[in-house]
Amino acid sequence: MSTFRTALLNAALTVEEQKPWPRITVDGDTWRQATLAIAAGNATLAGLWAEPDAVHMALLDDQDGSLMVLTLATTDGRFPSVGLTHPPAQRLERSITDLYGLVPEGMPDDRRWLDHDRWGVRAPLGSGAPVPTDGAPYAFLKAEGPPLHQIAVGPVHAGIIEPGHFRFSANGEIVVRLEERLGYVHKGIEGLLTNTTLEAAAKVVARVSGDSTVAYSLAFARAAEAALGVGVPQRAIWLRALMAELERLANHLGDIGAICNDAAFALMLAHCGMLREEVLRTAKASFGHRLMMDRIMPGGVTVDLHDAAPIKALTTRVRQRFPRLVELYDNTTSLQNRTVATGCLSADLARRFGAGGPIGRASGRAFDARKAPGYPPYGDLDFKMAKRDNGDVDARIWVRIDEVFESLELIEQIVDRLPPGPIAYPLAPALRERRVPQAGGLANEPHDNTTEGLAMVESFRGDVLVWLRTDDSGRVLRGAVRDPSVFQWPLLEAAIEGNIVADFPLCNKSFNCSYSGHDL
């Protein structure tokens, strides 16, 4: 246990019932000290969310990969701003203000973020006070210097993608500043996770970002299982990892081809697209759904793998065809000219923002949630963490290439070692055990007992965080999720500075942040 984590535990007012990592309530002074420690690099901000009368901050201990949640009561509707000293928290704080009406004291940016002045109310999860639409334009930040012009892109784009607005300030072709305006696909996830059934909540979380549905379902299931004390059969644990690696493989193949296509090399898109399609068809044949949506639920999985032959045939085909595509990428000078030294993200920014997935690992941040904090069965599997140091588009491609090969290895290991047995345990017995009788009460009488669960899972974009509070019956009282894109979108703004406008699609695709996962 690190010195920083020990100091926080010693300063806790109370330690709440959260598994497998603690949640502690703190006072304002401890909260401020924690934010300063994060800014100094003693821990990584892993999440920031709220309730009507409290804010929660998840911290990742970089020394051992453990997590901790700090809670601060907001009796007066205010709390010390984390973003004042740690910029990665600013958009999260703006979201908290929009949803709950809580005000971060000293926040550097108080513009509305998720609230586009179309809801008809302010703070719908807090006061819900009705307000008229004021129609005021969003105040983009100004760029000063030599003669500049602005280029407005979106929110509606030419392709079949989600909406997001990008405001470029450019000097000729050189980007001086990029500012994003997101929130167009806000779905009210936290509201949908309030006072709902476990099954309904699982389906909501599985649809936060459809291309990461397996990772989100796994994170939700692990959080729910931790809260409820539910066991999972070994076969289900390994099947979950198999689905997760198939999802990672499909998305990395798609991204590699799409990045090259944005550099006008459509041949890679065609061939990578065909491989991706084969992965999706194999997922359909093996698990009954191309994206494997709703196949992971608390307690296990909903479908078994009856025939591993299609998966073995898939890995054989990818191993035969993908290396030639890698060679094609590496030996095409015109393509390398577009990707090498383009859209560089510094190691310092990647570390400060806790950038996960290929974005962070391409800039030297050696973090993979499968390794630390880790979760089964990855501790029993042999795989390497793909990492590069250049931080450019080329490095982000190579991390994905390396991870394709690692996922193939993992898929083959899992299939060869898949244990027999059931694929799910029923939740009812575990829930009945939690309904212990109160003193002087009846055995079947419900009592006021809540527990919480926290889980971090590695998606193809990076680490996904899910927090849940449940009651005796397993009903979800509150929940919060955090997509890796939350900390990656701001870094795209930094990576594009000094590049030409025409390289933005290339940089953007090499990040491939989720709009839906970010906007929640």
N, C-alpha and C positions, 0 to 999 in steps of 0.2 A: 504494500500500500504506500502511495507516494506521500510525501510530507504535506503537500497541498490538500490532498483528500483527507488526511488525518486531521488537519487543522479545521476543515469545514465540519467534519463530524463532531469535533470537540466544541464547536461553536453553535451546534444545532440546538434549537429550542425543543423540538420533538423529532422523532424518527417515525415516519409513517409506514403503513403496511404496504410496501411495494416490493415486488419480486422481479428478477433476482438481484436487482441493485437497489440501494436505499433511496428514499425520497425524504429530505429533511426540510423542516420549516426553519427559516432564519429571520433575523431582524434586518432592518434597513442597512445598518453598518456592515453586517456580514455580506449582504447582497452587493454592496458597493465594493468591498474588498475582493469578492469573487470576480466581479467584472474587471477590476484592475489587474487581477492575476491572469485572466483570460487574455487581456490586451498585451500583457507581458510575455505571453507564450507558455504559461505554466499549465494550461489545459486548453482544450478545443471546445468551442461552442457547438453542441450537437443538436440543439433545438430550443425554441422559445415559444411558449403558447400560454393561454390564459383561461380563466373562468371568470364569472362576473365579479368575484371578490378576491381573486388571487392571480398571480403570475407564476409560471413554472419555467425553470431554465435547466436544460440537460447539459451536463458537462462530460466530455470524454477525457479520461486520464491518458495522456500520450505515453506514459511509462509502461503501463500494464494493460491498456485497452479497456479498463473498466469504466462503467458509467455511474453517474449520480445525478439526481434531480434536486434542485433547490426550489423551495416555494416561499414566496413572500406575500403575506396578506396585504390587500389594498383597501383598507377600510375607508379611506378618503378618495378612492378612485385614482390614485397616483402611485407611481413607483419610480425609483431611480433608473434613468435610462442606461441600458447596456450599450446601445449604439453610440453614446456620447464618447466612449473611449474605445469601442470595438465596432467598426463599421459593418461587419457582416450581420450584425443584429438589426440594422436600421429598417430594412424592409419588413422583417418579422414584427418589429415594434409598430410600424405603421399599420400592419394588418391587424394587430391586437387593438389598436385604437379604432380602426374601422369597424371591427366586429363587436367589441365589448365596451367601447367608450373609455377605456382606461388610458391615462395620459402618462407617458414616460417623461419624467422631469429632466429637462435639459436636452431633449432629443434634438439632434441637429437638423432633421428633416421632418416637418409636420404636415407635409402634403398627404392627401388621402391616397391610398394605394389600391386596395381591392374595391373600395366604394367609388364607382364612377358616376355618382349622383343620379342613379337610376333606380335605386331601391325604394324610394319614397319614405324611408326611415333612416335614422342614424343609429349605429350600434345595435343591430338586430338581435344579437345574442346577449346584450346588456339591457339598456333602458328601452330600446326599440322606439325611441321618440320619433313621431312623424315629422317630416320636414318637406317643404316644397322643393321642387327641382330648381336649382339656381342657374344651371346652364353655363357656369363659368368655365372657361377653357383651362386645361391642365397647364400649370406653369412649368415649362421645361427650363432646365438650368441654362444659363448663358455661357457662351464661350467668347473670350475676348482675345484680341491679338490682331494679326494682319487681316486684310480683307477676307471675310469668311462668307460662305453661303450654307444654307441648310437644305438637307434632302430628307423628305418625310417618306417613310416606307411603312405600309400597313395601316391599320391592323389587318385588312383583307389582303391576302397574298395571291400570287398567280397560281401556285400549286395547291394541292389538296392537303393543307396543313392548318393548324389552329391559328387563331388570330393573336397578333402582338404588334405593337407599334415601335418602330425604331426611328429615332431622330438623329441624323448625322449633322455635325458641323464640320465642314471641310474647307481646306485651303487648296483650291484646285481639285486634284484627285486624292490628296492626303487627308485622312480622317484625323481631325483634331479632337473631337469628342463624339462619343456615341452615348445616347441615353435611351433606355428602354422604358416603355409604358406597357405594363402587363395587367393582368387581372380580368381580361375579357371573358375567360372561361371559368370564372368563379362559380362553384357549384354548391357552396354551403356545406362542405364535408363535416365540419365540427358540429353544425346544427343537426345534421342527419345522424350523427353518432351520439346524440344526447337522448337518453332514456329510450333505448330501442332494444330489440332482441339480438342475441348473439348472432343468429343466422343472418338477419337483415344487415347488421353492422359489418359482417364478413363480406357480404356482397357489395356494400358501399365501398369498403376499402379496396377490394379487388378491382374496382373500376376507377380508382383515383387517376391512374395513368395506364391505359390499356396495354401498352407494350411492355410494362413491368408487372403485369397482373400476378404472375407466379411469385415474384419477390414480395409484393405487397401482401398477398394472401399468406405467405409464409411468415412475414413479420407480424401480421395480425394474429395468426394462429399461435405463434410462440408467445406473444404478449398475453393472449387470453389464457393459454395453458399455464403460464407462470402465475397469473392472477388467481386462477381457479384450482391450481394444484393438480392439473390433469396430466396423466402420462400419455405417451405416444408409442405405438409399437415400432420396433426396430425397422421392419420392412417399410413402414410409412415414412420414417425419417430418411431412409435411403431413396425412396421414390420421390420425395420432395426435392432432394438434391439433384436427382436426375432431371426432373422438370426444370429446375432452376438453371442447370447448365445447358439444356436445350434452348431455353429462352435466351440465355446469354449468347449462345452460338448464333442463333437466328439474327439477333439484333446487331451483333458485331459484323457479321457478314453483310447485312444491309447497310450499315454505316460506312464500311470500307468502300463499298461500291458507290454509295451516294456522295462521299467526299470526293472521290476521283471524278465523278460526273460533274461536280461543281467546278472542277478544273478542266472541263471540256474533254474528259477522257471517258466517253460513254461505254467503251468496251468493258471496262471493269465493272460498271454498274450492271451491265447485262449478265455477265458471268456470275458475279456475286449475288445478283438477284435470283438467278436460277438455283444456286446453292441454298440461299435463304428459303426459297419456295420448297425445296426438298426437305429442309428441316421442319417447316410448318406442316407439310403433308405427313411426315413421320410422326409428329406430335399428334396429329389427328388420328392416325392409324393406331397409335399406342395408347392414347389417353382420351380420345373421343372429342377433342377440341383443338383447333389449330393454335390458339393462344394458351390452351390449358387453363382457361378461366374457370373458377369455382371448383377446381380439382383438389385444392388444399383447404381443409377446414379444421377448426379446433378439434383435437383428438386424433387426427390422422389425415388420410386422403379419401376421396370419394370413389376412386376407380383404381383397379389393380393393373399391373402390367402382365399380360398373359403370354405374350410372345415377344422376346427380345430381338428376334431376327431382323425386323425392319430397322431398329436402332443400330445394330451391328453393321448392317449393310450401308446405312447412312454414313457412319464414321469412316468406313472404307472408301466410299465415293469421295467424301470431302478430302480425305488424306491424299487421294490420287489427283484431284483437280486443283485444290487450293494452293499448293506450293508453286504451281506454274503461274498462278495469278500474282503471288507474292514476287516471283522473279520478274514478271512483267512490270509490276509497279516499280521495283527497285532499279530496273534497267531502262526505264523510259525517261530520258533526260528532260523532255518538255514538261512532264508531270512533276518530276522532282524540282524543277525550277519554280513551280507554283507552290509547292508544299514546304520545302526546306526554308527555314528562317522566316516563315510567314505566321503571323498571329501568335507571337511568343508570349507565354505566361511565365512570369518569374517564379522561382521556387519560394520566395518569401511570401508572395501573395497567395500561392496555393496553400501554404502552411497556415497563414493567418485566417483564411476563409474556410479552412477545413475541407478543401476541395477533395471529393472522393472520386472513385472510379478512374477511368482512363484520363480524365482531365487532371486530377491530382497526381497520379502515378507517372504521367508524361512529364510533369514538372518536378519530379524527384520526391514527392510525398509518398513514402512507403507505407500506405495504409490500405488494408483490405479487411472488411468486417468478417470475412470467412476465416482469417487468421487471428485477428484480435478485434473485438472481444472473443470472436469465434463461436461456433455452434456446431452440433453434430449434423452429419457424420464427417465434416471436413477435417477434424482432428485425426481421423483414421485414414485419410486420403493423402496421396502424395502429389503435390502440385507446387509450382513456383509462382511467386508474385511478379508479374510483369511490370517493369519500371524503366523509364528513360529520364534523362535530365535536361534535354534541350528545350522542352516546353513549347515547341512549335507544332504546326499542323502535322508535319512528318512524324514527330514523336508520338502524337496522339494516334496516328494510323498504326505505327509500329506496336504500340501497347495493345491495340485491338488485335493486330495480327498475332502477337505472342499469346494473347488470351484465347484466341480461336484454337490454337494448338493445345493449350492447357485444358480447355474445356473438352476437347476431343479425348485427351488422356483421362480426365475425370469421368466422362460418360462411360468410357470403356471399363474403368475400374469399378464403377458403380454397378454396371450390368453384370460384370463377372462375379461380384461379391454380394449381390442382392440377397439378403437373408429371407428365409421363408417366414410364414406366420400371418397374422391378421394385419389389416391395413388401417384399422381405426379402433379406438376404444370408445364406448359410449360415455357421454358426459353425465348422464343422470346419476350414476352411483357417486361420482365425485361431488356433485352438487348436493346430494342428500347428506353426505358426510359433513358438509359445511353447515348444514342446518342443525347444529347442536342445540339441545334444549337450554333455555334460559333458566336461571334459578327460580324454581317455583312455577315454571311454565311447562307447556306440553311439548313433546318431542317433535311434533310436526308444525309447531308454531314458528313462523318466520321471525327473525330478529334483525336488528339494525347492524349489519356487519358488512363492510365493504373491503375489498382488497384491490390492489392495483398491479398491473403488469407492464413491463417495458421490454422492448425487443429491438435489436438492430440487425438488419439482414443486408447482405451485399446484392444489389441489383446490377444490371449491366451498366448503369450510369454511375453507380456508387452506393453509398450506404443509405438505406431507408430506415426511418425511426417510427415506431408505433407505441403509443402510450394509451392504456385503457384503465378505467375504473369500473368494477362490476359489483353487483350485489349478490346475496345468497343464492338467488335463482339463476345466476349467470347472466342476468340482464345487464347490458352495457349502460352505465349511467352517464359517462363522459368518455370522450376519446380525442386523440390528436395524432396527426401523422405529419411527417416531414420528408419531402422528396429531396434527393441529392441536388436537384436543380436549383433549390433555394439559394445555395451558396455558390453555384456555378454561373448563373445568369449574370450577376454583377461582374464576374471575372471576364466574361466575354467583352464587356465594355472596355476593360483594361487591355485585353489582348489585341483589339482591333486598332487601338491608337497608333498612329504613325504608319499604318498600312494604307493601301489605296482602297477606294470604295469598292472596286471590282473584286477585291479579295474578301469582302464581308461574307458572301454566301459560303465560301470555302471555310472561313474561320467558324462561322455559325454552325455549319454541318459537322465540323470536327468536334465541336462542343456537344451538339445535339441535345440541348436542354429540353426538358418537358414543359410545355405551356400548362397543360392540365395539372400535372403534378405540382407545379409552382403555385397556380392560382387557387387551387383547392376550392 
